[in-house]
Amino acid sequence: MSTASPTTVFTTMESPFGQLLLSGVRLEGGGPAALATVTAPGQKYALAEPADDWVHDPDALAEPVAQLTAYFAGERTGFDLPLAPAGTEFRQRIWAALDKIPFGETVTYGQLADLAGESPRAVRAVGGAVGANPLLIVRPCHRVLGANGSLTGFAAGVDRKRWLLELESRTLF
């Protein structure tokens, strides 16, 4: 029995933040890809350009583009996509906890640590994992605030974090 090797595919889309770069993992033979990254121009800790071995395939990422477009239009409050972000077991746990933060709500880094089953002493490591979130917007790291409620840390910039939180506060229906 042969197994197909995965291919990293990518596309771009226009957004209120400029051109987003999306990548995904797809098995050879076509079809939709599991979303691996969503990055904005100027985002820290993220590739600004596709890697040389990535394949441009907008069709494989059509559903993430459609869902992000609907989110930005205020027509969608969540994402229902296969995901394939690369990260350590700890980061995967923290990123999964991000998915538990309801649309339009926020938590502190300490509360996120608790959601992930981590000790409050792990708050700095939790912050590092949030900052390394490869799925901007889809995994709602913008919903995490400092202990005093401040808009601290966001790899795509605090102004974009504020914009996303304001969008969500206006979109609640």
Solvent accessible surface area in square Angstrom, and as a share of the most:
residue,aa,sasa,rsa
1,M,232,1.04
2,S,108,0.70
3,T,119,0.69
4,A,49,0.38
5,S,64,0.42
6,P,88,0.55
7,T,25,0.14
8,T,39,0.23
9,V,0,0.00
10,F,31,0.13
11,T,7,0.04
12,T,53,0.31
13,M,15,0.07
14,E,125,0.56
15,S,20,0.13
16,P,72,0.45
17,F,15,0.06
18,G,28,0.27
19,Q,95,0.42
20,L,0,0.00
21,L,13,0.06
22,L,0,0.00
23,S,1,0.01
24,G,0,0.00
25,V,53,0.30
26,R,31,0.11
27,L,111,0.55
28,E,99,0.45
29,G,84,0.80
30,G,35,0.34
31,G,45,0.44
32,P,118,0.74
33,A,4,0.03
34,A,24,0.19
35,L,1,0.00
36,A,13,0.10
37,T,34,0.20
38,V,0,0.00
39,T,10,0.06
40,A,8,0.06
41,P,59,0.37
42,G,78,0.75
43,Q,19,0.08
44,K,126,0.53
45,Y,175,0.67
46,A,35,0.27
47,L,100,0.50
48,A,89,0.69
49,E,124,0.56
50,P,40,0.25
51,A,36,0.28
52,D,153,0.79
53,D,115,0.60
54,W,42,0.15
55,V,69,0.40
56,H,108,0.48
57,D,31,0.16
58,P,62,0.39
59,D,124,0.64
60,A,4,0.03
61,L,0,0.00
62,A,56,0.43
63,E,94,0.42
64,P,5,0.03
65,V,39,0.22
66,A,53,0.41
67,Q,10,0.04
68,L,0,0.00
69,T,74,0.43
70,A,23,0.18
71,Y,1,0.01
72,F,26,0.11
73,A,65,0.50
74,G,20,0.19
75,E,126,0.56
76,R,68,0.25
77,T,51,0.30
78,G,34,0.33
79,F,46,0.19
80,D,115,0.60
81,L,24,0.12
82,P,83,0.52
83,L,58,0.29
84,A,35,0.27
85,P,15,0.10
86,A,94,0.73
87,G,38,0.37
88,T,84,0.49
89,E,137,0.62
90,F,54,0.23
91,R,92,0.34
92,Q,62,0.28
93,R,98,0.36
94,I,0,0.00
95,W,3,0.01
96,A,47,0.36
97,A,1,0.01
98,L,0,0.00
99,D,73,0.38
100,K,119,0.50
101,I,3,0.02
102,P,70,0.44
103,F,29,0.12
104,G,29,0.28
105,E,95,0.43
106,T,58,0.34
107,V,23,0.13
108,T,32,0.18
109,Y,35,0.13
110,G,32,0.31
111,Q,97,0.43
112,L,0,0.00
113,A,0,0.00
114,D,110,0.57
115,L,69,0.34
116,A,15,0.12
117,G,69,0.66
118,E,37,0.17
119,S,44,0.28
120,P,108,0.68
121,R,219,0.80
122,A,22,0.17
123,V,53,0.30
124,R,213,0.78
125,A,54,0.42
126,V,0,0.00
127,G,24,0.23
128,G,41,0.39
129,A,2,0.02
130,V,9,0.05
131,G,28,0.27
132,A,27,0.21
133,N,6,0.03
134,P,23,0.14
135,L,0,0.00
136,L,2,0.01
137,I,1,0.01
138,V,11,0.07
139,R,24,0.09
140,P,7,0.04
141,C,10,0.06
142,H,0,0.00
143,R,16,0.06
144,V,0,0.00
145,L,24,0.12
146,G,8,0.08
147,A,103,0.79
148,N,131,0.67
149,G,41,0.39
150,S,42,0.27
151,L,47,0.24
152,T,58,0.34
153,G,50,0.48
154,F,18,0.08
155,A,15,0.12
156,A,8,0.07
157,G,30,0.29
158,V,58,0.33
159,D,108,0.56
160,R,50,0.18
161,K,0,0.00
162,R,102,0.37
163,W,79,0.28
164,L,0,0.00
165,L,31,0.15
166,E,80,0.36
167,L,11,0.05
168,E,1,0.00
169,S,73,0.47
170,R,157,0.57
171,T,11,0.06
172,L,104,0.52
173,F,184,0.77
